[in-house]
Amino acid sequence: MNLKNEFLKVDKYFSPRVIGEVNDQFIKAAKIKGQEIPWHNHESEDELFYIVEGSLLMEIENQENFVMQKGDLYVVKKGINHRVSSKEECLIMLIESKTTEHTGKVKSQITKSIDEQKY
């Protein structure tokens, strides 16, 4: 698998695509542009973000915001409210438990079910 080729198959922003599996974890590719992710958390699962291209604003509730750049990796711990955005297109790889809901218990226009992420 070529990771950059997998991003060519992602045709919508804020719509992760499952590209692989490791044990009980999904590996996902996502494109981010704009500010459409609502504040949310994942009650029982950590979420790994790896920046493949571009930069990503990471907002963590009650912490100082920070910008992730190409090559940066960050793990949002379970139960922590967060949201992400990017002024320009940003390509991210996510590693999440297979049970992780896209936007936690928060439902919005961009929320995708696990089945919708396996296209």
GROMACS elastic network, one bead per residue, 0.5 to 0.9 nm:
[ bonds ]
;  ai    aj funct       b0    kb
    1     4     6  0.89497   500
    1     5     6  0.78792   500
    1     6     6  0.77298   500
    1    19     6  0.88965   500
    2     5     6  0.53321   500
    2     6     6  0.64781   500
    3     6     6  0.50683   500
    3     7     6  0.66435   500
    3    19     6  0.87484   500
    3    29     6  0.81714   500
    3    52     6  0.88312   500
    3    93     6  0.88825   500
    4     7     6  0.52460   500
    4     8     6  0.69155   500
    4    52     6  0.85038   500
    5     8     6  0.52454   500
    5     9     6  0.72155   500
    6     9     6  0.54390   500
    6    10     6  0.71316   500
    6    17     6  0.87351   500
    6    19     6  0.72033   500
    6    29     6  0.71427   500
    7    10     6  0.51961   500
    7    11     6  0.82215   500
    7    17     6  0.87294   500
    7    29     6  0.63205   500
    7    30     6  0.72173   500
    7    31     6  0.76186   500
    7    91     6  0.74641   500
    8    11     6  0.71699   500
    9    17     6  0.83125   500
   10    13     6  0.78053   500
   10    15     6  0.75143   500
   10    16     6  0.74815   500
   10    17     6  0.65900   500
   10    29     6  0.73926   500
   10    30     6  0.67364   500
   10    31     6  0.70541   500
   11    15     6  0.81708   500
   11    31     6  0.82943   500
   12    15     6  0.57163   500
   12    16     6  0.84896   500
   12    30     6  0.84323   500
   12    31     6  0.71197   500
   12    32     6  0.86415   500
   13    16     6  0.80713   500
   13    30     6  0.70740   500
   13    32     6  0.51358   500
   13    33     6  0.62440   500
   13    34     6  0.84917   500
   13    89     6  0.85766   500
   13   110     6  0.88318   500
   14    30     6  0.64884   500
   14    31     6  0.60539   500
   14    32     6  0.54727   500
   14    33     6  0.76899   500
   14    36     6  0.75339   500
   14    37     6  0.73022   500
   14   110     6  0.65266   500
   14   111     6  0.83679   500
   14   112     6  0.89652   500
   15    29     6  0.86854   500
   15    30     6  0.61441   500
   15    31     6  0.71977   500
   15    32     6  0.83998   500
   15   102     6  0.88178   500
   15   110     6  0.70937   500
   15   111     6  0.79131   500
   15   112     6  0.68353   500
   15   116     6  0.86948   500
   15   117     6  0.71074   500
   16    28     6  0.59495   500
   16    29     6  0.55800   500
   16    31     6  0.73540   500
   16    93     6  0.88521   500
   16    94     6  0.83526   500
   16   102     6  0.82113   500
   16   112     6  0.80495   500
   16   116     6  0.88242   500
   16   117     6  0.57626   500
   16   118     6  0.86862   500
   17    27     6  0.84132   500
   17    28     6  0.52207   500
   17    29     6  0.52799   500
   17    30     6  0.63145   500
   17   116     6  0.81901   500
   17   118     6  0.59459   500
   17   119     6  0.68217   500
   18    21     6  0.79686   500
   18    26     6  0.63676   500
   18    27     6  0.58606   500
   18    29     6  0.65853   500
   18    30     6  0.89883   500
   18   114     6  0.85644   500
   18   117     6  0.56728   500
   18   118     6  0.51972   500
   18   119     6  0.75749   500
   19    26     6  0.76055   500
   19    27     6  0.57268   500
   19    28     6  0.53586   500
   19    29     6  0.66436   500
   19   118     6  0.78569   500
   20    25     6  0.85775   500
   20    26     6  0.59616   500
   20    28     6  0.70052   500
   21    24     6  0.71717   500
   21    25     6  0.56907   500
   21    27     6  0.57416   500
   21    28     6  0.88439   500
   21    98     6  0.86545   500
   22    25     6  0.51758   500
   22    26     6  0.64509   500
   22    27     6  0.74726   500
   23    26     6  0.82690   500
   24    96     6  0.85659   500
   24    97     6  0.59141   500
   24    98     6  0.58689   500
   24    99     6  0.86327   500
   25    95     6  0.64634   500
   25    96     6  0.53586   500
   25    98     6  0.52440   500
   25    99     6  0.85301   500
   26    94     6  0.79113   500
   26    95     6  0.57076   500
   26    96     6  0.54118   500
   26    97     6  0.60413   500
   26    98     6  0.55866   500
   27    93     6  0.69791   500
   27    94     6  0.57605   500
   27    96     6  0.67643   500
   27    97     6  0.89416   500
   28    92     6  0.82086   500
   28    93     6  0.55348   500
   28    95     6  0.63248   500
   28    96     6  0.79910   500
   28   117     6  0.83984   500
   29    91     6  0.73235   500
   29    92     6  0.59366   500
   29    94     6  0.63709   500
   30    90     6  0.82836   500
   30    91     6  0.59374   500
   30    92     6  0.53413   500
   30    93     6  0.63640   500
   30    94     6  0.76047   500
   31    89     6  0.66594   500
   31    90     6  0.56397   500
   31    92     6  0.63144   500
   31    93     6  0.89151   500
   32    35     6  0.83411   500
   32    36     6  0.89124   500
   32    56     6  0.80245   500
   32    84     6  0.82626   500
   32    85     6  0.66074   500
   32    86     6  0.61840   500
   32    87     6  0.87044   500
   32    88     6  0.79958   500
   32    89     6  0.57313   500
   32    90     6  0.51159   500
   32    91     6  0.65088   500
   32    92     6  0.76527   500
   33    36     6  0.83621   500
   33    56     6  0.89478   500
   33    85     6  0.64850   500
   33    87     6  0.58993   500
   33    88     6  0.55751   500
   33    90     6  0.63975   500
   34    37     6  0.87442   500
   34    85     6  0.56341   500
   34    86     6  0.53007   500
   34    87     6  0.55030   500
   34    88     6  0.73095   500
   34    89     6  0.80975   500
   35    38     6  0.83625   500
   35    83     6  0.87599   500
   35    84     6  0.71741   500
   35    86     6  0.67321   500
   35    87     6  0.79569   500
   36    83     6  0.88362   500
   36    84     6  0.82974   500
   36    85     6  0.72232   500
   36   108     6  0.89877   500
   36   109     6  0.87171   500
   36   110     6  0.74877   500
   37    40     6  0.82982   500
   37    83     6  0.58248   500
   37    84     6  0.63093   500
   37    85     6  0.71349   500
   37   103     6  0.76253   500
   37   108     6  0.83219   500
   37   110     6  0.74484   500
   37   111     6  0.86885   500
   38    82     6  0.82093   500
   38    83     6  0.61016   500
   38    84     6  0.84013   500
   38   103     6  0.73287   500
   38   106     6  0.74598   500
   38   107     6  0.85391   500
   38   108     6  0.74126   500
   39    59     6  0.87963   500
   39    60     6  0.89567   500
   39    61     6  0.85752   500
   39    81     6  0.61181   500
   39    82     6  0.54008   500
   39    83     6  0.50681   500
   39    84     6  0.85897   500
   39   103     6  0.80963   500
   39   106     6  0.78648   500
   40    79     6  0.87965   500
   40    80     6  0.79074   500
   40    81     6  0.50655   500
   40    82     6  0.56429   500
   40    83     6  0.66512   500
   40   103     6  0.58353   500
   40   104     6  0.57085   500
   40   105     6  0.72484   500
   40   106     6  0.61295   500
   41    45     6  0.89049   500
   41    76     6  0.88215   500
   41    77     6  0.88276   500
   41    78     6  0.69167   500
   41    79     6  0.53308   500
   41    80     6  0.53714   500
   41    82     6  0.62449   500
   41    83     6  0.85771   500
   41   103     6  0.71068   500
   41   104     6  0.53460   500
   41   105     6  0.76221   500
   41   106     6  0.83577   500
   42    45     6  0.55736   500
   42    46     6  0.70772   500
   42    47     6  0.80342   500
   42    77     6  0.82265   500
   42    78     6  0.53713   500
   42    79     6  0.53816   500
   42    80     6  0.72010   500
   42    81     6  0.79786   500
   42   100     6  0.67316   500
   42   101     6  0.71453   500
   42   102     6  0.86508   500
   42   103     6  0.76971   500
   42   105     6  0.77079   500
   43    46     6  0.85783   500
   43    78     6  0.54483   500
   43    80     6  0.79696   500
   43   100     6  0.88434   500
   43   104     6  0.74114   500
   43   105     6  0.85991   500
   44    77     6  0.89280   500
   44    78     6  0.54164   500
   44    79     6  0.67659   500
   44    99     6  0.89784   500
   44   100     6  0.80791   500
   45    76     6  0.89097   500
   45    77     6  0.71142   500
   45    79     6  0.77053   500
   45    96     6  0.73607   500
   45    97     6  0.64937   500
   45    99     6  0.80738   500
   45   100     6  0.64396   500
   46    75     6  0.66159   500
   46    76     6  0.56630   500
   46    79     6  0.81516   500
   46    80     6  0.89179   500
   46    95     6  0.88117   500
   46    96     6  0.68840   500
   46    97     6  0.77437   500
   46   100     6  0.85864   500
   47    74     6  0.83267   500
   47    75     6  0.55227   500
   47    76     6  0.51909   500
   47    77     6  0.65938   500
   47    78     6  0.74508   500
   47    94     6  0.70060   500
   47    95     6  0.61663   500
   47    96     6  0.51936   500
   47    97     6  0.78282   500
   47   100     6  0.83127   500
   48    73     6  0.71373   500
   48    74     6  0.58228   500
   48    76     6  0.64116   500
   48    77     6  0.86781   500
   48    93     6  0.80326   500
   48    94     6  0.54069   500
   48    95     6  0.50379   500
   48    96     6  0.65522   500
   49    72     6  0.81077   500
   49    73     6  0.55518   500
   49    74     6  0.52801   500
   49    75     6  0.62148   500
   49    76     6  0.79363   500
   49    92     6  0.65631   500
   49    93     6  0.59879   500
   49    95     6  0.69308   500
   50    68     6  0.87165   500
   50    70     6  0.79849   500
   50    71     6  0.66825   500
   50    72     6  0.57934   500
   50    74     6  0.66697   500
   50    75     6  0.88488   500
   50    91     6  0.86786   500
   50    92     6  0.55641   500
   50    93     6  0.50947   500
   50    94     6  0.63839   500
   50    95     6  0.84911   500
   51    54     6  0.70965   500
   51    55     6  0.71296   500
   51    56     6  0.76207   500
   51    68     6  0.70240   500
   51    69     6  0.62570   500
   51    71     6  0.53839   500
   51    72     6  0.55248   500
   51    73     6  0.65362   500
   51    74     6  0.89947   500
   51    90     6  0.74998   500
   51    91     6  0.62259   500
   51    93     6  0.64790   500
   51    94     6  0.89196   500
   52    55     6  0.88759   500
   52    69     6  0.83644   500
   52    70     6  0.53373   500
   52    71     6  0.60775   500
   52    72     6  0.81918   500
   52    90     6  0.76827   500
   52    91     6  0.53473   500
   52    92     6  0.54015   500
   52    93     6  0.68148   500
   53    69     6  0.75829   500
   53    70     6  0.50627   500
   53    71     6  0.78292   500
   53    89     6  0.81863   500
   53    90     6  0.56113   500
   53    91     6  0.50146   500
   53    92     6  0.71302   500
   54    68     6  0.85416   500
   54    69     6  0.62337   500
   54    70     6  0.57473   500
   54    86     6  0.84022   500
   54    88     6  0.72468   500
   54    89     6  0.64656   500
   54    91     6  0.64796   500
   54    92     6  0.86523   500
   55    67     6  0.65597   500
   55    68     6  0.54565   500
   55    70     6  0.63648   500
   55    85     6  0.89864   500
   55    86     6  0.65707   500
   55    87     6  0.83671   500
   55    88     6  0.77000   500
   55    89     6  0.80118   500
   55    90     6  0.57657   500
   55    91     6  0.82919   500
   56    66     6  0.83870   500
   56    67     6  0.54980   500
   56    68     6  0.50637   500
   56    69     6  0.66305   500
   56    70     6  0.88683   500
   56    84     6  0.66700   500
   56    85     6  0.59147   500
   56    86     6  0.50376   500
   56    87     6  0.81793   500
   56    88     6  0.87689   500
   56    89     6  0.89279   500
   56    90     6  0.65006   500
   56    91     6  0.88308   500
   56    92     6  0.86567   500
   57    65     6  0.70810   500
   57    66     6  0.59277   500
   57    68     6  0.63440   500
   57    83     6  0.84153   500
   57    84     6  0.55324   500
   57    85     6  0.52474   500
   57    86     6  0.58946   500
   57    87     6  0.86681   500
   58    65     6  0.58471   500
   58    66     6  0.54727   500
   58    67     6  0.59691   500
   58    68     6  0.70257   500
   58    82     6  0.73548   500
   58    83     6  0.63629   500
   58    85     6  0.70144   500
   59    62     6  0.89636   500
   59    63     6  0.76034   500
   59    64     6  0.73642   500
   59    66     6  0.68164   500
   59    67     6  0.87552   500
   59    81     6  0.84707   500
   59    82     6  0.54627   500
   59    83     6  0.53787   500
   59    84     6  0.60617   500
   59    85     6  0.84416   500
   60    63     6  0.54753   500
   60    64     6  0.71185   500
   60    65     6  0.64293   500
   60    66     6  0.86978   500
   60    76     6  0.84464   500
   60    80     6  0.72251   500
   60    81     6  0.60639   500
   60    83     6  0.68910   500
   60    84     6  0.88381   500
   61    64     6  0.81592   500
   61    65     6  0.86385   500
   61    80     6  0.72240   500
   61    81     6  0.54594   500
   61    82     6  0.60065   500
   61    83     6  0.87022   500
   62    81     6  0.88939   500
   68    71     6  0.83179   500
   68    72     6  0.58230   500
   68    73     6  0.77409   500
   68    74     6  0.83231   500
   69    72     6  0.55551   500
   69    73     6  0.87848   500
   70    73     6  0.88129   500
   70    90     6  0.88734   500
   70    91     6  0.87941   500
   70    92     6  0.89780   500
   76    79     6  0.86128   500
   76    80     6  0.67662   500
   76    81     6  0.87296   500
   76    82     6  0.78709   500
   77    80     6  0.59272   500
   78    81     6  0.87063   500
   85    90     6  0.88057   500
   86    89     6  0.65856   500
   86    90     6  0.64956   500
   87    90     6  0.84469   500
   96    99     6  0.79399   500
   96   100     6  0.62181   500
   97   100     6  0.53740   500
   98   101     6  0.84883   500
   98   114     6  0.79209   500
   99   114     6  0.80227   500
  100   103     6  0.85347   500
  100   104     6  0.72127   500
  100   114     6  0.81436   500
  101   105     6  0.72842   500
  101   111     6  0.85749   500
  101   112     6  0.80912   500
  101   113     6  0.69721   500
  101   114     6  0.70781   500
  102   105     6  0.86232   500
  102   106     6  0.88842   500
  102   107     6  0.89731   500
  102   110     6  0.89108   500
  102   111     6  0.60512   500
  102   112     6  0.60073   500
  102   113     6  0.67835   500
  102   114     6  0.75044   500
  103   106     6  0.56038   500
  103   107     6  0.66410   500
  103   108     6  0.79714   500
  103   110     6  0.84881   500
  103   111     6  0.60108   500
  103   112     6  0.80116   500
  104   107     6  0.77485   500
  104   111     6  0.89591   500
  106   111     6  0.81800   500
  107   110     6  0.79748   500
  107   111     6  0.58357   500
  107   112     6  0.89257   500
  108   111     6  0.53332   500
  108   112     6  0.89892   500
  109   112     6  0.86841   500
  112   115     6  0.79519   500
  112   116     6  0.57416   500
  112   117     6  0.65779   500
  113   116     6  0.51311   500
  113   117     6  0.65208   500
  114   117     6  0.51594   500
  114   118     6  0.67629   500
  115   118     6  0.53207   500
  115   119     6  0.76337   500
  116   119     6  0.63227   500
